[in-house]
Each structure stands twice: as C-alpha cells, then as structure tokens.
Amino acid sequence: MRVETYIPGLSKNTVDIVKHAEALGYDTLVSGELNNEPFLPVLMGLEHSQMIVRTGLAIAFPRSPMTVANMGWDLQSFGDGRFQLGLGTQVKGHNERRFSVPWSPPAPRMREYILAVKAIWNTWKTSKKLDFQGEHYTHTLMTPMFTPPPMECDLPPIYVSGLGPGMARIAGEVADGLLLHPMCSPQYIHEVIIPAVAEGAKKSGRSPDECELLWGGFIATGETEEDLQAAKRAIAARISFYASTRTYRPALEFHGWEDINEALHKLSIEGKWEEMFALVTDEMVDTLGFTGTGKEVAHALKDNLGPICSAVMWNEVEHLGVDHSKDEHVAAWIIEKMRGWSDIKNGDIESVYSKDVL
C-alpha cells in the first residue's frame, strides 16, 4: 500500500515541503485545487524529489481536454514517468457560478473527457490522425507544429474522483483509478463503490483490478484524550461542509443521516457555521474516518483498507514550519507500518511509543 500526502498550493515553502515529505518516506505527493492552481506544485514535486506526484484533483470541466493533455504530457516527460493525472468534476454551483462553465450530467461527461485526453495522447504517441468527436468535446485538428516532442515513458495514468456509483462505474470502465471522496466510509466502499467499479470494468471487458482505489479520507489522531477530541472536532468541521451539500446526500442516506443533510444545508445557506459543526456527532466522525492514537490508526488503515486500496493519504506534511517533531516521528512510523515494512529504521520512534507498539 502506497502512502500519500497532500501538498498545499505553490508557495515559497513548496520545495521544503517536498523534501520534507520525501525524507519522511512518503510515496506520493498530491496537489489539489482549492484556493490554488493544482499543476504548478506538481512541477516542483517532480523536480525536487523522486516521488510520484499527482493532481488530486484538478477540476476538469473548466479546462479543455487539449489543455490538460498538453500539461499531462509535459509533466510526465519532465518527471520520467512519475506524473499521475487526477481529475474531478466539482458540483453544479461551482461550475456554473465560480468557473462560468455550463453544467451537464457529470459522469457521462467525465467519461467523454477522459476518452478525449486519451485520444489526444494516442495521436501524439502513434502519429495517427486525431479524430475524436463526442457530445461535449470535438478534437479533429493536430498538425506537426503543435505535436509535442516524443515521450519515451508510458502515458500518465488517469484517476477520477467520485462519491456515487455513477462515477465509480466510469472509473471502472475508462480510468486507471478512482480517488475515493472523503465521505466514502469503508462500509460504503465495500457495498456501493466496489460493485459499481466492477460493473464498469465488465462493460469495457477488463478486470476490476485494473482500476485502483485510492483513499484520502478523514483521520484524527491524538496521543491524549484531549488531543484526540480536538482532532475529531476539526474533522467534524470538515464533515459538516461536505454533509451540507445535496450532491453528497447519497452517502449520508446510506448511513441513515439524510435528516442531518437537510439541517446542515439549511444552516449553510444561513451562514451558521458553528451550529453546523455541532450537528456532526462522534458517531459520524468515527464511521466516516479513522480515529485514535497513531498506533491505532495505522493498524486500522492497513487492516481495513489494505485489502481494497492501493494507497491511503496521511497529511502530516502540512504541519511543516511548526514544531511537530513528535508528530514527524509518529508519521514516519505510520508510513512504514501502512507500507508493511517489518522493521522501523528510525530508532527515535522508541521515544514516542513504548516497545509494545513496535
């Protein structure tokens, strides 16, 4: 199981963050798109480490498949095959009112988007005529002047982010992996996501194993009860944001929390953020995420997700610049434990955990 971490947007600290993550032993850096551009940190990660680096995720529909194909090709060439393209749809309101792009059913449109990117890459790889014509995207012109230099490594894998069975089926059919939404609980993954991925894979005549599942959900750790409760409330704040969105209602209905979705949505419209946090119970936090001491979380992640997920995310690297030396030791131990390493190379771990942990 690979262990990944999130890299914040491009800043003067980006190189230090990249080196710090690699020193801790992470396998993959993930650059998301919140209040930042997602592709620029990827370039820094590829230049200053030997880790895999992925957009996780870049919002697809505001960008042309041709634009994304160009960036993906260049980053994969620059990184000698270490780039992964992670795409997501965002919700209707953000597409229409933040990005000013038209909205349509996201799953079939994402399917077409991925196929368009692959068609462009195939033209560049094989010199075959570009002739992609779909409902949303048409790419039929490619001349030698606009064809990038040859790429000796493999084409970048494409991952799609999703929560519902529709996007999971698309991932199983045409993508290399599914970036599981944080609102996907382990039970939801087993009962909803995995069958949908298998259904999509069957449609394209391939094995479900050809579509990786990558988990990037909620983690709250604390070595004291006080620290753990503070971490869980921070997670509750994040959950309240997601759970207030009607798009994510199916995941809440799965656990019988549809009434909470309605209440949170109403409070979000009214801007009553503190009241929203209070509606998220410990049961919701424990069900959707993994909580406990570092030792407990490491074992739980490996035992529950190891059999079904190729990678999990642990965001310790975000604390760079603060005195979290103890947390760094904990993170190093967790990384090695989840990867299945049998020996702990950092002897200082013994100063953090007692011998029975190791």
C-alpha positions in Angstrom: 0.0 0.0 0.0 1.4 3.4 -1.0 1.2 6.2 1.4 0.4 9.7 0.1 0.3 13.2 1.4 -1.2 16.5 0.3 1.0 19.3 -0.8 -0.5 22.8 -0.4 -0.6 25.3 -3.2 2.6 26.8 -4.7 4.5 29.0 -2.2 8.0 29.9 -1.2 7.9 26.9 1.1 7.0 24.3 -1.6 10.5 23.0 -2.2 11.0 22.5 1.6 7.6 20.7 1.9 8.5 18.4 -1.0 11.9 17.5 0.5 10.3 17.1 4.0 7.7 14.6 2.6 10.3 12.6 0.8 12.5 12.4 3.9 9.6 11.1 6.0 9.2 8.3 3.5 6.0 9.2 1.5 5.5 7.5 -1.8 3.3 10.1 -3.5 2.6 13.9 -3.3 -0.9 15.0 -4.2 -1.7 18.6 -5.3 -5.4 19.6 -5.0 -7.4 22.5 -6.3 -8.9 24.7 -3.5 -7.6 28.2 -3.5 -4.7 27.4 -5.7 -3.7 26.2 -9.2 -3.1 22.4 -9.0 -0.5 21.8 -11.7 2.3 24.2 -10.6 3.0 22.3 -7.3 3.3 19.1 -9.3 6.2 20.5 -11.3 8.0 21.4 -8.1 7.4 17.9 -6.7 8.7 16.2 -9.8 11.8 18.5 -9.9 12.8 18.2 -6.3 12.0 14.6 -5.4 11.8 11.1 -6.8 8.2 10.6 -5.6 5.1 10.0 -7.7 3.2 13.3 -8.0 -0.5 13.6 -8.8 -3.1 16.3 -9.3 -5.7 15.2 -6.7 -7.7 16.6 -8.1 -7.7 19.1 -10.9 -11.2 20.3 -11.8 -11.8 19.1 -15.3 -14.7 20.9 -17.0 -13.3 24.5 -16.8 -10.3 23.1 -18.8 -10.2 21.8 -22.3 -9.1 18.2 -22.7 -6.4 19.5 -25.1 -5.0 21.8 -22.4 -4.9 19.1 -19.8 -3.4 16.6 -22.3 -0.6 19.1 -23.0 0.1 19.6 -19.3 0.0 15.9 -18.6 2.3 15.0 -21.5 4.9 17.7 -20.5 4.8 16.8 -16.8 5.1 13.0 -17.5 8.1 13.7 -19.8 9.7 16.0 -17.3 9.2 13.6 -14.4 10.4 10.5 -16.3 7.1 8.8 -15.8 6.2 9.9 -12.3 3.2 12.0 -13.0 -0.4 10.9 -12.4 -3.4 12.9 -13.7 -6.2 13.1 -11.1 -9.5 14.7 -12.3 -12.7 15.7 -10.6 -16.0 17.4 -11.6 -16.8 19.7 -8.7 -20.5 20.4 -8.1 -23.0 22.2 -10.3 -22.9 25.5 -8.4 -19.1 25.9 -8.6 -19.0 25.0 -12.3 -21.8 27.5 -13.2 -21.2 30.3 -10.8 -17.5 30.2 -9.9 -16.0 28.9 -13.2 -18.7 30.1 -15.5 -18.9 26.8 -17.5 -22.2 25.0 -18.4 -23.3 22.0 -16.4 -24.4 18.7 -17.6 -24.7 15.2 -16.1 -21.1 14.8 -14.7 -20.5 11.0 -15.1 -21.0 10.7 -18.8 -19.3 14.0 -19.5 -16.3 12.8 -17.4 -16.2 9.6 -19.4 -16.0 11.5 -22.6 -13.4 13.9 -21.2 -11.1 11.0 -20.3 -11.5 9.4 -23.6 -10.7 12.7 -25.3 -7.5 13.1 -23.4 -6.5 9.5 -24.2 -7.3 10.1 -27.9 -5.0 13.2 -28.0 -2.2 11.3 -26.3 -2.6 8.4 -28.6 -2.3 10.7 -31.6 0.9 12.1 -30.2 2.2 8.7 -29.4 1.4 6.9 -32.6 1.1 9.8 -35.2 -2.3 8.6 -36.1 -4.9 11.1 -37.2 -6.8 12.8 -34.4 -10.5 12.2 -34.8 -12.4 12.4 -31.5 -16.0 13.5 -31.8 -18.3 13.4 -28.8 -21.3 15.2 -27.4 -19.3 17.7 -25.4 -15.8 17.6 -26.9 -14.5 17.5 -30.5 -10.8 17.3 -31.3 -10.0 16.7 -35.0 -7.1 19.0 -35.7 -3.5 18.3 -34.9 -0.5 19.4 -37.0 3.2 18.7 -36.6 3.8 22.2 -35.3 1.5 21.6 -32.3 2.6 18.0 -31.6 4.9 17.8 -28.6 8.3 16.1 -28.6 8.2 12.3 -28.3 7.7 10.8 -24.8 9.8 7.7 -24.0 8.0 6.8 -20.9 4.5 5.4 -20.6 1.4 7.6 -20.8 0.3 9.1 -17.4 -2.4 7.1 -15.6 -5.7 8.9 -15.2 -7.6 8.9 -11.9 -11.1 10.3 -11.4 -12.6 11.4 -8.2 -16.0 10.2 -7.2 -18.6 9.5 -4.5 -21.5 7.9 -6.2 -21.9 4.7 -8.2 -22.2 6.5 -11.5 -18.7 7.9 -11.3 -17.4 4.7 -9.9 -18.7 2.8 -12.9 -17.0 5.4 -15.2 -13.7 4.8 -13.3 -14.0 1.1 -13.7 -14.7 1.5 -17.4 -12.2 4.0 -18.7 -9.9 5.3 -15.8 -6.8 3.8 -14.1 -8.2 4.5 -10.7 -10.8 6.1 -8.5 -10.0 8.8 -6.0 -12.4 8.0 -3.2 -14.3 11.0 -1.9 -13.7 11.6 1.9 -17.4 10.9 2.5 -16.9 7.3 1.4 -16.8 5.2 4.6 -15.2 1.7 4.5 -18.7 0.1 4.6 -19.9 2.4 1.7 -16.8 1.4 -0.3 -17.5 -2.3 0.1 -21.2 -2.2 -0.6 -21.6 0.6 -3.2 -18.2 1.6 -4.8 -16.6 -1.8 -5.4 -19.7 -3.3 -7.1 -20.0 -0.2 -9.3 -16.3 -0.3 -10.3 -16.7 -4.0 -11.2 -19.8 -3.2 -13.3 -17.9 -0.5 -15.2 -14.9 -2.8 -15.8 -17.1 -5.5 -17.1 -18.6 -3.1 -19.7 -15.1 -2.5 -21.1 -14.1 -6.1 -20.9 -11.3 -5.6 -18.3 -10.7 -6.7 -14.7 -11.8 -4.5 -11.8 -8.2 -4.8 -10.5 -7.2 -2.5 -13.4 -8.9 0.3 -11.6 -7.1 1.2 -8.4 -8.9 2.6 -5.4 -7.1 5.5 -3.6 -8.4 6.6 -0.2 -8.0 10.2 1.0 -10.5 10.4 3.8 -10.7 11.7 7.4 -8.0 10.9 10.0 -8.0 12.2 13.6 -5.1 11.2 15.9 -4.1 12.1 19.4 -1.9 10.5 22.0 -4.0 12.0 24.8 -7.8 12.1 25.0 -7.7 15.9 24.9 -5.6 15.9 21.7 -7.8 13.3 20.1 -11.1 15.1 20.9 -9.6 18.4 19.4 -8.6 16.5 16.3 -12.1 14.9 16.0 -13.8 18.3 16.2 -11.6 19.6 13.5 -12.7 16.6 11.3 -16.3 17.3 12.3 -15.9 20.8 10.8 -14.8 19.4 7.5 -17.6 16.8 7.5 -20.2 19.5 8.2 -19.1 21.3 5.0 -19.4 18.2 2.8 -22.5 16.9 4.5 -24.3 20.2 3.9 -24.0 19.7 0.1 -27.0 17.9 -1.5 -24.7 16.3 -4.1 -23.3 14.2 -1.3 -26.7 13.2 0.1 -26.5 9.5 -1.1 -23.5 8.8 1.1 -25.4 10.2 4.1 -28.6 8.3 3.2 -26.5 5.1 3.2 -25.9 5.6 6.9 -29.4 7.0 7.7 -28.2 10.6 8.1 -30.4 12.2 5.5 -32.1 14.5 8.1 -28.7 15.8 9.1 -28.0 16.6 5.4 -31.2 18.8 5.3 -30.4 20.5 8.5 -26.8 21.3 7.5 -27.8 22.5 4.1 -30.2 25.0 5.7 -27.6 26.2 8.2 -25.0 26.6 5.4 -27.4 28.9 3.5 -27.8 31.0 6.7 -24.1 31.1 7.3 -24.4 29.5 10.7 -21.1 27.6 10.6 -20.6 27.0 14.3 -24.1 25.5 14.6 -23.2 23.2 11.6 -20.1 21.8 13.4 -22.3 20.9 16.4 -24.6 18.7 14.4 -21.8 16.3 13.4 -21.7 13.6 16.0 -18.8 11.4 17.2 -20.6 8.5 15.5 -20.3 10.3 12.2 -16.7 11.1 12.6 -15.8 7.5 13.7 -17.9 6.0 10.9 -16.5 8.1 8.0 -12.9 8.3 9.2 -10.2 6.7 11.3 -9.7 8.0 14.8 -7.4 7.0 17.7 -3.8 7.0 18.6 -1.2 6.9 15.9 -0.7 3.2 16.5 -4.5 2.5 16.4 -5.0 4.5 13.2 -2.0 2.8 11.4 -3.3 -0.6 12.2 -6.9 0.3 11.3 -5.9 1.8 7.9 -3.8 -1.1 7.0 -6.3 -3.7 8.1 -9.5 -2.1 6.7 -8.1 -0.5 3.5 -5.1 -2.6 2.7 -7.0 -5.4 1.1 -9.0 -3.0 -1.2 -7.0 0.2 -1.7 -3.7 0.8 -3.4 -2.9 4.0 -1.5 -4.0 6.0 1.5 -3.4 9.6 2.4 -1.8 10.9 5.6 -1.4 14.7 5.8 1.3 15.2 8.3 3.4 17.2 5.9 1.0 20.1 6.1 2.4 20.9 9.6 5.8 21.9 8.2 7.1 25.0 9.8 5.6 24.3 13.2 7.4 22.4 15.9 5.8 19.0 15.3 8.9 16.9 15.8 7.0 14.3 17.8 4.3 14.2 15.1 7.0 13.6 12.4 8.2 10.5 14.3 4.6 9.3 14.5 4.1 10.0 10.8 7.3 8.1 9.9 6.1 5.1 12.0 2.7 5.2 10.4 4.1 5.4 6.9 6.3 2.4 7.4 3.5 0.4 9.2 1.0 1.0 6.4 3.5 0.1 3.7 4.0 -3.2 5.5 7.7 -2.7 6.4 8.8 -5.1 9.0 11.4 -3.0 10.6 11.5 0.5 12.0 14.5 2.3 10.7 14.2 5.4 13.0 15.4 4.4 16.5 13.9 7.6 17.9 10.5 6.1 17.5 11.0 4.4 20.8 11.0 7.8 22.5 7.5 8.3 21.1 5.9 4.9 21.6 6.6 2.1 24.0 8.2 -1.1 22.8 4.9 -2.9 22.5 3.9 -0.6 19.6 6.7 -1.9 17.5 
